[in-house]
Amino acid sequence: MTGTDNDGRRLSGLVVGSLVALGFGTGFVMANSGGLPSPWPTVIRIAGAVVAIALLVTLLRVAPSAPAPRQGDVAGFTDRRYLYTVAGEIVALFGGLYVINQVLDAPEVGVAWVAVVVGVHFFPLARAWRMPLYNWLGTAMTALGVAGFLAHALGASDGTVGLIAGVGSGAALYATVAAAIQDTRTRATQGAYGNQQ
């Protein structure tokens, strides 16, 4: 994904961030569509794979034209805030899943918990890496996780919970990659026009 500072300069992370998002997005789609009646798991998985491949091809075409990141914009994966965020995410994920599976015996809402925790972890990353797009992604995934919990409480099937919280989160990750690619295209175009003036 990309991030910007006040001058609109591109920050590092488009390729790495997009590849991570595509990987996790595909994982969410593939792992959480199986509880639906046939033929929906196959349809959703094929659609997810097609979207992921299309985004990957587009990313590889756009990335070389993206403005080079400036040194010192963000610390990236070495930033302490990133490390603290990931550490907190791991504790929350495994601690919450332990309670959900062992104490509450409700594994069907595990995906909703994962969506909430992963969604929340994007808020500090948005600040640390100056990526406002992560605030939108965090909001979407957190809301999808909460919606998964609510659907379960209202008697929805496990497949429906997986569709909402899992497949929905995958779609949110795909949409974020698409937005980052479009942002990079726009900046490259504006840079090209700016250089002509």
N, C-alpha and C positions, 0 to 999 in steps of 0.2 A: 504494500500500500504506500501511499505517499503522505507526507505531512508538509505543512508550510509554516514559515514564520511570518512576521508582520509584513515583510516585503514580498511575500508570495514565492519565495525560493523553494524549490523542491528539496525535500529531505530524503535521506537514504531509506531503503527498505521496500521499494516497489516489488522487486522480483522475489526476495526472500519472504516478505510478508504475504504476497499473493500466493506463493507456492504453499506456504503453511496453511493459509486459509482454504485453498483448494483441496489440500489433503484432508484437513479436518472436516470441511464441508462435505466432501465425498464420503468420508467415514460416517458422518451423521446420517446422510441419506441412505447409504447401503445398510447400515446396522439397524435402522429404526423404521424401515418400511416393510419388514417381514411379517408383522402382525396383522396386516390388512388382508382382506379377502382377495383371492385370485380374480383378475390378473394384475391387480394394482401393485404388488411388490415388484414384479418384473417391469411394468410400465414405468414406475417411479425410478427404479434403479437404472434403466436404460436412459431415461430422460436426464437423470443426474450425471451419468457418465458423459452423455453428449454435451451437456452444458459445461462440465469441467474441462473436457477436451477443447471445446470451442474457446473457452476463456484462456486456457493454457496457450493455444496457438496465437490468439490475439495478444496475449501478454508478451510472448516471444517476438512478435512483430513490432510491438510498441516500445518495448524496453530499450532497444538501441537508440531510439530517437529521443528518449527522455533526457532532459538536462542532467549533467553529472552533479551528484551531490557535493556540497561543500564540506570540507573537513571541519569538524567541531560543531556541526549543527546539533547532533544528538549523540549520546554515548552508545545507543543501541543496546545490544545484549549484555554489555558490560556495565550498564547503568545500575546502580544499587536499587533504584526504585523498581526497575524491571525484575531484579532478583528477588526483592521483597514481595513483589506482586505474585510472582510465580510460586514462591514458597508458601504464601498465604493461600493461593489457589489450590495447591496440592493438599495442604492440610484440610481445607474446607471440603474439597472433593472426596477424599478418602474418609475423613471423619464423618461427613454427612452420609456417604454411601454405606458406611458401617452401621450407622443408626437406622437408615432406611431398610437395609437388608436384614440385619441381625436383631435389632430391637423392635422395629415396627413391622417387620416381615412384609414389606410392601415394595418388592423389587420393580414392580411395574412403573413406579414414579422415579426410579433412578435417573432416567434420561431427563426428566424435568429438573431434577436437582443439578445435573451436569450443565444443562442449559443456563440455569440461574447463575451458577458459580462462574462459568466461562464468560457469561455476559457481564457480570459484575467486574471481572478482572480487566475488562477492556477500559473501564473508566480511568483507573490510575495510569494505564498505558497511554491513553489519549493525552493525558497531561504530560507524562514523562517524555514521550516521543513527539509531542506537539502534532498529534494526528486527530483533528476534530472528527474525522470520519468514524473513528473508533467509538465516540460517544453514541452515534447512531446505531452502530453495530451492537454495542453493549445494551442499549435500550431495547432493541429488537429481540435479542436473545434472552434477556432477562424477562421481558414480557411474554415471550413464547414459553419459557420455563414455568412461569406463574400460571399461564393459561393451561399448561399441561397438568399442573396440580389441581386447578379448578375443574378441568374436564374430568379428571379421575374422581374428585369429590362428588361430582354430579352423576357418576355412574358410567362414564364413557369407557369403552373397551381399551385394553392395553394397546391395541393397534392404533386407536385414535390418539391416545396420549403420545405414542411414538411419532405419529404423523405431525402432531402439533409441535411438540417440544423438540423432537429429533430432526425430522425432515424439514420442518420450518427453520430450525437453526442452520441446517445445511444451506437452505435457500438464502438465508440472511448472509451467510459467509460468501456465497457466490455473488450476491448482489453487491457486497462490499468490494469484491475484486473488480467487478464490472465498473463500479463507480470510480475506483482508483485508476483503472485503465483509462476511463473517459477523462478524468482529471489530468492525467499525464498527457493525453492527446491534446487536450485544450491548451495546456501550458506550452507544449511543443509548438502548436500552431501560433499561439500568441507570441512566442519567442521568435518564430520565423518572420512574422509580420513586423515585429518590433525591430528586428535586424535589418529589414528593408527600409525602414524610415530613417 
